[in-house]
């Protein structure tokens, strides 16, 4: 059905302005709805299956079985944990990393771990490793083509490639700012749009999860990291913007904003700065750093059919840090 362009009448008032300017952003006193009394409330019915088919149990809707997922930065840190989440949720996986050798090693490790923990599994997941410099659009396109050649399709994307540095704003090296933005923001943009084009060509639904940070919502202390904070705010808003732009074609885009996570790199930094560890944990209502595995359920939920009506959301997994 052809959509009609919505236009308001153009009648002007005495000031030369339209009488209708801003009217769609105001309340209307004519809209009055009173909640009915208990006796007048309509009856509700439970969700039922059709015919002899019962409604699926909730747990099955979290499965990624039959789906092919891509994780950028998937060979280390939080990205590796995202990769494992896709595997244990039933999906096939393409690990994308700047270090292909490490991606290949982790792909073998993940497969061996899965088989060891599921000895009776008749069909182990297909796990492949791919190189990409996410800041280079041609490298991204090559990686996506390689993944499609290996797996035949892409259903899900997790953009975990990114990094953080700490410099005072007035002395932050300009070349480092550009590199950070290229990886954190442009890398997310390049991979998301490449996968979106594939999904649109297939006329297939898909789900993407961008890995942001609580730093995109608040200013962390004591470490100075203005460019990183701005980059993660951009990632969060990219997710919201793509969610609206692609909703009509069935592509959902959400963001996960982790708090302080005890990755190997973070532990190394805090071991050298015990006072900062105390300050960080003192600012978290739950009183601890997050474990990387705390993110596994979140990413599985947002990629799966359990979240079919969730798009453009920013899920903060931060132990309550941003609430205080």
PLY file of the C-alpha trace (Angstrom):
ply
format ascii 1.0
element vertex 324
property float x
property float y
property float z
element edge 323
property int vertex1
property int vertex2
end_header
0.00 0.00 0.00
1.37 3.40 -0.99
1.96 5.59 2.05
0.51 9.09 2.01
2.60 12.05 3.06
1.23 13.61 6.24
0.78 17.37 5.99
-0.70 19.81 8.47
-2.79 22.75 7.21
-0.74 25.90 6.67
-3.09 28.52 8.13
-1.10 31.42 9.65
-1.82 33.34 12.83
-1.25 37.04 13.47
2.48 36.49 14.05
2.95 34.89 10.65
3.45 31.44 12.17
1.36 28.38 11.42
-1.32 27.67 14.01
-0.23 24.04 13.89
3.47 24.45 14.63
4.41 22.14 17.49
0.91 20.72 17.92
2.04 17.12 17.56
4.36 17.61 20.54
1.68 18.87 22.94
-0.94 17.27 25.14
-4.58 17.44 24.07
-7.17 18.24 26.73
-9.80 16.46 24.65
-8.08 13.12 25.30
-9.56 11.83 28.54
-9.54 8.14 29.46
-10.63 6.95 32.88
-9.56 3.49 34.00
-12.69 1.31 34.28
-13.90 -0.09 37.56
-12.90 -3.64 38.46
-16.31 -4.98 37.41
-16.01 -3.39 33.96
-12.53 -4.65 33.13
-12.51 -6.91 30.05
-11.48 -10.50 30.58
-8.06 -11.56 29.33
-7.15 -14.91 27.82
-3.80 -16.72 28.02
-1.75 -17.02 24.85
-2.73 -20.22 23.09
-1.42 -22.23 20.18
-3.44 -22.82 17.03
-5.04 -26.16 16.30
-3.02 -28.99 17.78
0.07 -26.79 18.14
0.72 -25.60 21.68
2.40 -22.28 22.43
6.16 -22.66 22.70
7.74 -22.69 26.12
9.60 -19.49 26.90
13.00 -21.18 27.17
13.01 -22.33 23.55
12.58 -18.77 22.31
16.07 -17.96 23.66
17.67 -20.54 21.34
19.92 -19.46 18.46
19.69 -22.85 16.78
19.87 -22.57 13.01
21.32 -19.06 13.20
24.72 -17.88 12.02
26.26 -15.21 14.21
29.26 -12.96 13.64
31.27 -11.50 16.51
33.83 -8.80 15.77
36.75 -8.66 18.17
35.61 -12.17 19.02
38.96 -13.73 19.88
39.65 -11.91 23.15
38.07 -10.41 26.24
34.37 -9.65 26.16
34.20 -10.56 22.47
35.35 -14.11 23.22
32.67 -14.39 25.87
30.07 -13.21 23.33
31.35 -15.85 20.91
30.91 -18.56 23.52
27.41 -17.29 24.32
26.34 -17.80 20.72
27.76 -21.32 20.68
26.13 -22.54 23.88
22.84 -20.99 22.72
22.83 -23.30 19.70
24.18 -21.09 16.94
26.98 -21.33 14.42
29.74 -18.76 14.71
32.12 -16.65 12.66
34.84 -15.07 14.80
36.25 -11.89 13.27
39.44 -10.42 14.67
42.43 -8.35 13.61
44.60 -11.30 14.71
43.39 -14.20 12.56
45.81 -16.65 14.15
44.32 -15.98 17.58
40.81 -16.23 16.11
41.67 -19.64 14.65
43.10 -20.79 17.99
39.99 -19.70 19.87
37.71 -21.28 17.27
39.44 -24.62 17.87
39.30 -24.15 21.65
35.59 -23.28 21.58
34.76 -26.30 19.45
36.82 -28.65 21.63
35.19 -27.26 24.77
31.71 -27.65 23.30
32.33 -31.26 22.25
33.85 -32.06 25.64
30.85 -30.65 27.47
28.29 -32.15 25.06
29.63 -35.63 24.16
26.29 -36.82 22.82
25.71 -33.87 20.50
25.08 -35.15 16.97
25.74 -31.82 15.28
28.47 -29.67 16.82
28.46 -25.98 15.88
30.32 -24.74 12.83
32.94 -22.22 13.96
35.13 -20.28 11.54
37.80 -17.61 11.97
38.25 -14.54 9.80
40.53 -11.52 9.61
39.22 -7.97 9.37
40.43 -4.49 10.16
37.03 -3.11 11.14
38.19 0.46 10.53
38.70 -0.36 6.83
35.46 -0.72 4.88
37.07 -2.83 2.14
38.50 -5.22 4.76
35.04 -5.50 6.30
33.43 -6.26 2.93
36.03 -8.96 2.26
35.41 -10.56 5.67
31.64 -10.57 5.16
32.06 -12.18 1.73
34.35 -14.83 3.24
31.84 -15.55 6.01
29.02 -15.90 3.50
31.15 -18.28 1.46
31.73 -20.43 4.57
28.30 -20.29 6.18
25.94 -19.32 3.37
24.21 -16.63 5.42
24.45 -14.28 8.39
21.58 -13.85 10.86
23.14 -12.13 13.86
25.94 -9.66 14.49
27.75 -8.61 17.66
30.15 -5.68 17.27
32.63 -6.13 20.09
35.77 -4.78 18.42
36.93 -1.68 20.26
39.42 -0.29 22.74
39.85 2.31 25.47
42.76 4.59 26.36
43.33 7.15 29.10
44.82 10.55 28.31
43.86 14.02 29.50
41.83 15.71 26.78
44.23 18.62 26.30
47.16 16.31 25.62
45.43 13.36 23.90
47.47 12.38 20.79
45.40 13.30 17.74
46.39 10.17 15.82
45.19 8.04 18.75
41.83 9.82 18.81
41.36 9.13 15.11
42.29 5.47 15.52
39.94 5.04 18.48
37.05 6.59 16.56
37.83 4.54 13.44
37.68 1.27 15.38
34.93 1.96 17.92
32.49 3.94 15.77
33.36 3.50 12.10
34.06 -0.20 12.63
30.60 -0.66 14.11
29.05 1.30 11.24
30.91 -0.59 8.50
30.09 -4.07 9.82
26.47 -3.28 10.64
25.73 -1.81 7.23
27.51 -4.66 5.43
25.45 -7.26 7.28
22.27 -5.20 6.83
22.77 -5.17 3.06
23.06 -8.96 3.10
19.90 -9.34 5.20
17.97 -6.97 2.95
19.12 -8.84 -0.17
17.89 -12.09 1.44
14.70 -10.37 2.62
15.51 -11.96 5.96
15.07 -10.79 9.52
18.12 -10.37 11.71
19.34 -9.05 15.02
22.40 -7.00 15.91
23.93 -6.15 19.26
26.42 -3.31 19.52
28.75 -3.39 22.51
28.71 0.08 23.98
29.71 1.01 27.51
28.26 2.67 30.56
30.85 5.33 29.65
28.50 6.35 26.84
25.98 7.39 29.47
28.11 8.72 32.34
31.58 10.20 32.85
33.78 7.70 34.66
36.25 8.73 37.33
39.12 8.95 38.07
40.47 8.02 34.63
40.31 10.68 31.86
38.87 9.19 28.64
36.74 11.80 26.88
37.16 10.43 23.32
36.28 6.89 24.45
33.19 8.13 26.29
32.08 10.05 23.21
32.71 7.05 20.95
30.53 4.79 23.07
27.76 7.39 23.18
27.97 7.36 19.38
27.73 3.56 19.30
24.64 3.67 21.50
22.97 6.25 19.27
23.96 4.38 16.11
22.05 1.39 17.49
18.98 3.55 18.10
19.22 5.19 14.67
19.65 1.92 12.79
16.83 0.37 14.84
14.41 2.97 13.50
15.81 2.96 9.96
15.73 -0.82 9.57
12.67 -1.75 11.64
10.45 -1.97 8.56
12.66 -4.66 7.02
12.80 -6.81 10.16
16.29 -5.97 11.38
16.53 -5.31 15.11
19.46 -3.38 16.56
20.18 -3.06 20.27
23.07 -2.02 22.47
24.62 -3.58 25.57
26.48 -1.13 27.81
28.73 -3.06 30.19
30.07 -1.59 33.39
33.49 -2.41 34.79
34.27 -5.97 33.70
37.08 -8.08 35.13
38.70 -9.07 31.84
42.33 -10.15 31.75
43.35 -6.70 30.49
41.37 -4.94 33.22
42.87 -7.18 35.91
46.36 -6.36 34.66
45.64 -2.62 34.88
44.05 -2.81 38.32
46.80 -5.01 39.73
49.12 -2.07 39.07
46.57 0.43 40.45
44.98 -1.09 43.59
43.59 2.28 44.71
41.64 2.60 41.46
40.22 -0.90 41.98
38.94 0.20 45.40
37.41 3.35 43.94
35.73 1.49 41.10
34.15 -1.15 43.32
33.11 1.48 45.87
31.09 3.19 43.12
29.22 0.00 42.16
26.11 -0.69 44.29
26.68 -4.45 43.94
30.19 -3.89 45.30
32.12 -5.85 42.67
33.37 -5.77 39.13
31.34 -7.65 36.59
32.42 -11.04 35.32
32.58 -11.35 31.53
30.12 -14.23 31.72
27.57 -11.81 33.22
27.03 -10.62 29.63
26.28 -14.01 28.09
22.59 -14.09 28.91
22.10 -10.50 27.80
23.54 -11.02 24.33
21.67 -14.32 23.83
18.40 -12.63 24.80
18.83 -9.68 22.44
19.85 -11.88 19.49
17.09 -14.42 20.01
13.36 -14.50 19.28
12.73 -13.90 22.99
13.29 -10.19 22.27
11.32 -9.86 19.03
9.69 -6.57 20.13
12.90 -5.09 21.54
14.83 -2.77 19.26
16.81 0.40 19.86
17.27 -0.51 23.52
20.38 0.12 25.60
20.78 -2.65 28.16
23.14 -1.56 30.92
24.94 -4.43 32.63
26.83 -2.46 35.25
25.86 -3.66 38.73
23.87 -0.45 39.21
26.82 1.90 38.62
24.90 4.37 36.45
22.00 4.59 38.92
23.89 6.53 41.58
0 1
1 2
2 3
3 4
4 5
5 6
6 7
7 8
8 9
9 10
10 11
11 12
12 13
13 14
14 15
15 16
16 17
17 18
18 19
19 20
20 21
21 22
22 23
23 24
24 25
25 26
26 27
27 28
28 29
29 30
30 31
31 32
32 33
33 34
34 35
35 36
36 37
37 38
38 39
39 40
40 41
41 42
42 43
43 44
44 45
45 46
46 47
47 48
48 49
49 50
50 51
51 52
52 53
53 54
54 55
55 56
56 57
57 58
58 59
59 60
60 61
61 62
62 63
63 64
64 65
65 66
66 67
67 68
68 69
69 70
70 71
71 72
72 73
73 74
74 75
75 76
76 77
77 78
78 79
79 80
80 81
81 82
82 83
83 84
84 85
85 86
86 87
87 88
88 89
89 90
90 91
91 92
92 93
93 94
94 95
95 96
96 97
97 98
98 99
99 100
100 101
101 102
102 103
103 104
104 105
105 106
106 107
107 108
108 109
109 110
110 111
111 112
112 113
113 114
114 115
115 116
116 117
117 118
118 119
119 120
120 121
121 122
122 123
123 124
124 125
125 126
126 127
127 128
128 129
129 130
130 131
131 132
132 133
133 134
134 135
135 136
136 137
137 138
138 139
139 140
140 141
141 142
142 143
143 144
144 145
145 146
146 147
147 148
148 149
149 150
150 151
151 152
152 153
153 154
154 155
155 156
156 157
157 158
158 159
159 160
160 161
161 162
162 163
163 164
164 165
165 166
166 167
167 168
168 169
169 170
170 171
171 172
172 173
173 174
174 175
175 176
176 177
177 178
178 179
179 180
180 181
181 182
182 183
183 184
184 185
185 186
186 187
187 188
188 189
189 190
190 191
191 192
192 193
193 194
194 195
195 196
196 197
197 198
198 199
199 200
200 201
201 202
202 203
203 204
204 205
205 206
206 207
207 208
208 209
209 210
210 211
211 212
212 213
213 214
214 215
215 216
216 217
217 218
218 219
219 220
220 221
221 222
222 223
223 224
224 225
225 226
226 227
227 228
228 229
229 230
230 231
231 232
232 233
233 234
234 235
235 236
236 237
237 238
238 239
239 240
240 241
241 242
242 243
243 244
244 245
245 246
246 247
247 248
248 249
249 250
250 251
251 252
252 253
253 254
254 255
255 256
256 257
257 258
258 259
259 260
260 261
261 262
262 263
263 264
264 265
265 266
266 267
267 268
268 269
269 270
270 271
271 272
272 273
273 274
274 275
275 276
276 277
277 278
278 279
279 280
280 281
281 282
282 283
283 284
284 285
285 286
286 287
287 288
288 289
289 290
290 291
291 292
292 293
293 294
294 295
295 296
296 297
297 298
298 299
299 300
300 301
301 302
302 303
303 304
304 305
305 306
306 307
307 308
308 309
309 310
310 311
311 312
312 313
313 314
314 315
315 316
316 317
317 318
318 319
319 320
320 321
321 322
322 323
